[in-house]
Amino acid sequence: MILKKIVSRLFFPVPVICELLVVGLVLLYFTRKQKVGKVLVVVATALLLLLGNVQVSGVLLRTLEQRYHPFHLSSLPAVMVNSPNVYIVVLGSGYAYGPHINVDSRLSEDGIARLVKGVQLCRKLKSCRLILSGGPPADAETMGKVALSLGIPQREIILEKYSRDTEQEAQFVKPIVGATPFIMVTSASHMPRAMGLFQKLGMQPIAAPTDYLAKYGAVLVPDGIYPNSYGLHEAERTVYEYLGMVWEKLRGQR
């Protein structure tokens, strides 16, 4: 699993741009393959300018984020709304420990967005079971502490703290929810891949996407014109999800 993550990062936008630049510069300065070196440097520069622009990277990211509509409780079947226990599964998204960092700050930004969405939905329902997923070292446990601080009773929180990726989250959540339809909360860009993995195991997730990154109207401000780190971040999220889909397809998980 660690090897998979290390290798996959080599195909992320910034590493690819750096790889092209390094190879191109080596060819330019240390070999006679000047044309090839120039082409590689030009390609790397073009990728940086294009993917760093939020207009371009936003279009790419929206191919994922717009596959599922924003969720509203009014769209739930009446049988679920009146059920004494509606499962809400919040998928984890990273954890960083620091003895001098507040508990809520130990979660990633998208992890916080997912948790807040799950808590909001849970508080609007008559009764719910908030399943917080994310494995070692303490992703689910940290989300649980934050959920408690936001007013969710301990009896309504279920921790799935052993999974290390989305595939394992699906495997470990299945024994809890069984064939019962449930609300699944994750980032909008991650939702298509997550839905595929959960449905592959015969579960019935109802998509509740959050953490939308591709914004409209950014062209009106300088950050919408010039290349910046946010554009590269959007491009990275897009590549990350599509790489995951390709990997799962090769393994027969989709």
C-alpha positions as CSV (number, residue, x, y, z in Angstrom):
1,M,0.0,0.0,0.0
2,I,2.9,2.4,0.8
3,L,4.6,1.5,-2.5
4,K,1.3,2.2,-4.3
5,K,1.1,5.7,-2.8
6,I,4.8,6.4,-3.5
7,V,4.5,5.3,-7.2
8,S,1.2,7.1,-7.8
9,R,2.7,10.5,-6.6
10,L,5.2,10.3,-9.5
11,F,2.2,11.0,-11.8
12,F,0.9,14.0,-9.9
13,P,1.1,17.3,-11.7
14,V,3.9,19.0,-9.8
15,P,6.2,15.9,-9.8
16,V,5.5,15.3,-13.5
17,I,6.4,19.0,-14.3
18,C,9.6,18.7,-12.2
19,E,10.5,15.4,-13.9
20,L,10.1,16.9,-17.3
21,L,12.1,20.0,-16.3
22,V,15.0,17.9,-14.8
23,V,15.2,15.6,-17.8
24,G,15.0,18.5,-20.2
25,L,17.7,20.5,-18.5
26,V,20.0,17.5,-18.3
27,L,19.5,16.9,-22.0
28,L,20.2,20.6,-22.8
29,Y,23.3,21.0,-20.7
30,F,24.9,17.6,-20.8
31,T,24.0,16.0,-24.1
32,R,23.6,16.9,-27.7
33,K,19.9,16.2,-27.7
34,Q,19.0,19.8,-27.7
35,K,15.7,19.6,-29.5
36,V,14.4,16.9,-27.1
37,G,15.5,18.9,-24.1
38,K,13.8,22.1,-25.4
39,V,10.6,20.2,-26.1
40,L,10.5,18.7,-22.6
41,V,11.1,22.2,-21.0
42,V,8.4,23.7,-23.1
43,V,5.9,21.0,-22.3
44,A,6.7,21.3,-18.6
45,T,6.3,25.1,-18.7
46,A,3.0,24.7,-20.6
47,L,1.7,22.3,-18.0
48,L,2.6,24.6,-15.2
49,L,0.8,27.5,-16.8
50,L,-2.3,25.5,-17.8
51,L,-2.8,23.4,-14.7
52,G,-1.9,26.3,-12.4
53,N,-4.8,28.3,-13.8
54,V,-8.0,27.7,-11.9
55,Q,-10.1,28.1,-15.0
56,V,-8.4,25.1,-16.6
57,S,-7.9,22.9,-13.5
58,G,-11.5,23.8,-12.4
59,V,-13.0,22.5,-15.6
60,L,-11.1,19.2,-15.1
61,L,-12.1,18.9,-11.5
62,R,-15.8,19.6,-12.2
63,T,-15.8,16.4,-14.3
64,L,-15.7,14.6,-11.0
65,E,-17.5,17.1,-8.6
66,Q,-20.6,17.4,-10.8
67,R,-21.4,13.8,-11.1
68,Y,-23.6,13.8,-8.0
69,H,-26.0,16.6,-7.1
70,P,-25.8,18.4,-3.7
71,F,-27.8,16.3,-1.1
72,H,-31.0,17.5,0.6
73,L,-32.8,15.6,3.3
74,S,-36.1,16.3,1.5
75,S,-34.9,13.8,-1.2
76,L,-34.7,10.9,1.3
77,P,-37.4,8.3,1.1
78,A,-40.0,8.7,3.9
79,V,-39.1,5.3,5.3
80,M,-35.6,6.5,6.0
81,V,-36.6,9.9,7.4
82,N,-38.9,8.2,10.0
83,S,-36.4,5.4,10.7
84,P,-35.1,5.4,14.3
85,N,-31.6,4.8,13.0
86,V,-30.3,6.4,9.8
87,Y,-26.7,5.6,9.1
88,I,-24.5,8.5,8.0
89,V,-21.0,7.4,6.9
90,V,-18.3,10.1,6.9
91,L,-15.2,8.9,5.1
92,G,-11.8,9.9,6.5
93,S,-9.3,12.1,4.9
94,G,-6.0,12.1,6.7
95,Y,-4.7,12.9,10.2
96,A,-1.7,14.7,11.6
97,Y,-0.7,14.5,15.2
98,G,0.9,17.3,17.1
99,P,1.0,17.7,20.9
100,H,0.4,21.4,20.7
101,I,-2.2,21.3,17.9
102,N,-5.9,21.6,18.7
103,V,-7.8,18.3,18.1
104,D,-9.9,19.8,15.2
105,S,-6.7,21.1,13.5
106,R,-5.3,17.6,13.4
107,L,-7.8,16.7,10.6
108,S,-7.2,17.8,7.0
109,E,-9.3,20.6,5.6
110,D,-11.4,18.2,3.5
111,G,-11.7,16.0,6.6
112,I,-13.2,18.9,8.5
113,A,-15.6,19.7,5.7
114,R,-16.8,16.1,5.5
115,L,-17.3,15.9,9.3
116,V,-19.2,19.2,9.5
117,K,-21.5,18.0,6.7
118,G,-22.1,14.7,8.5
119,V,-22.8,16.4,11.8
120,Q,-25.2,18.9,10.2
121,L,-27.2,16.0,8.6
122,C,-27.2,14.0,11.8
123,R,-28.6,16.9,13.8
124,K,-31.5,17.4,11.4
125,L,-32.6,13.8,11.6
126,K,-34.9,12.4,14.2
127,S,-32.2,9.9,15.1
128,C,-29.0,8.8,13.4
129,R,-25.9,6.8,13.7
130,L,-22.8,8.7,12.6
131,I,-20.2,6.3,11.3
132,L,-16.8,8.0,11.3
133,S,-14.3,6.1,9.1
134,G,-10.5,6.3,8.9
135,G,-7.8,4.2,10.3
136,P,-4.4,4.4,12.0
137,P,-3.2,6.3,13.7
138,A,-6.3,8.1,14.8
139,D,-8.4,9.6,12.0
140,A,-11.8,8.2,13.1
141,E,-11.0,8.8,16.8
142,T,-10.2,12.4,16.2
143,M,-13.3,13.0,14.2
144,G,-15.3,11.4,17.0
145,K,-13.8,13.9,19.5
146,V,-14.7,16.8,17.2
147,A,-18.2,15.4,16.7
148,L,-18.7,15.2,20.4
149,S,-17.7,18.8,20.8
150,L,-20.2,19.8,18.1
151,G,-23.1,18.3,20.1
152,I,-23.4,14.7,18.8
153,P,-24.1,12.3,21.7
154,Q,-21.6,9.5,22.2
155,R,-24.4,6.9,21.7
156,E,-24.9,8.1,18.1
157,I,-21.2,7.8,17.1
158,I,-19.7,4.6,15.6
159,L,-16.0,4.6,14.9
160,E,-14.5,2.5,12.1
161,K,-10.8,3.0,12.9
162,Y,-9.0,0.3,11.0
163,S,-9.3,1.2,7.3
164,R,-6.3,2.7,5.5
165,D,-8.0,3.6,2.2
166,T,-11.4,3.8,0.6
167,E,-11.4,0.2,-0.5
168,Q,-10.9,-0.9,3.1
169,E,-13.5,1.6,4.3
170,A,-16.1,-0.1,2.2
171,Q,-15.1,-3.5,3.5
172,F,-15.2,-2.4,7.1
173,V,-18.4,-0.4,6.9
174,K,-20.3,-3.1,5.2
175,P,-20.7,-5.3,8.4
176,I,-22.2,-2.3,10.2
177,V,-24.8,-1.1,7.6
178,G,-25.4,-4.3,5.8
179,A,-27.9,-3.9,2.9
180,T,-29.5,-0.9,4.5
181,P,-29.5,2.3,2.5
182,F,-27.3,4.9,4.1
183,I,-26.0,8.5,3.5
184,M,-22.4,8.7,2.5
185,V,-20.5,11.9,3.0
186,T,-17.2,12.6,1.3
187,S,-15.5,15.2,-0.9
188,A,-17.4,15.9,-4.2
189,S,-14.3,14.9,-6.2
190,H,-13.9,11.7,-4.3
191,M,-17.6,10.7,-4.4
192,P,-17.6,8.9,-7.8
193,R,-14.8,6.6,-6.8
194,A,-16.2,6.0,-3.3
195,M,-19.7,5.2,-4.7
196,G,-18.2,2.7,-7.1
197,L,-16.3,0.9,-4.4
198,F,-19.2,0.7,-2.0
199,Q,-21.7,-0.3,-4.6
200,K,-19.3,-3.0,-5.8
201,L,-19.8,-4.7,-2.4
202,G,-23.6,-4.6,-2.7
203,M,-24.2,-1.6,-0.5
204,Q,-26.7,1.2,-1.1
205,P,-25.0,4.5,-0.4
206,I,-26.8,7.8,-1.0
207,A,-24.3,10.4,-2.1
208,A,-24.0,13.6,0.0
209,P,-21.0,15.3,-1.5
210,T,-19.3,18.3,0.2
211,D,-15.9,20.0,0.0
212,Y,-16.4,21.4,-3.5
213,L,-13.1,22.9,-4.7
214,A,-13.8,24.0,-8.3
215,K,-15.3,27.5,-7.8
216,Y,-17.1,29.7,-10.4
217,G,-16.4,33.3,-11.0
218,A,-12.7,33.2,-10.1
219,V,-11.8,34.9,-13.5
220,L,-12.9,38.2,-12.0
221,V,-10.0,38.3,-9.6
222,P,-6.2,38.0,-10.2
223,D,-6.1,34.5,-8.8
224,G,-8.4,33.5,-11.6
225,I,-6.0,34.7,-14.2
226,Y,-2.5,33.9,-13.0
227,P,-1.2,30.4,-12.3
228,N,-1.2,29.6,-8.6
229,S,-0.9,26.8,-6.1
230,Y,-4.7,26.4,-5.8
231,G,-4.9,25.6,-9.5
232,L,-2.2,23.0,-9.0
233,H,-4.1,21.6,-6.0
234,E,-7.3,21.2,-8.1
235,A,-5.3,19.5,-10.8
236,E,-3.7,17.2,-8.2
237,R,-7.1,16.2,-6.8
238,T,-8.3,15.4,-10.3
239,V,-5.3,13.3,-11.2
240,Y,-5.4,11.5,-7.8
241,E,-9.0,10.4,-8.3
242,Y,-8.6,9.3,-11.9
243,L,-5.5,7.4,-11.0
244,G,-7.4,5.6,-8.3
245,M,-10.2,4.7,-10.7
246,V,-7.7,3.3,-13.2
247,W,-6.0,1.3,-10.5
248,E,-9.4,-0.1,-9.3
249,K,-10.4,-0.9,-12.9
250,L,-7.2,-2.9,-13.4
251,R,-7.9,-4.8,-10.2
252,G,-11.5,-5.5,-11.2
253,Q,-13.0,-3.4,-8.4
254,R,-15.2,-1.3,-10.7
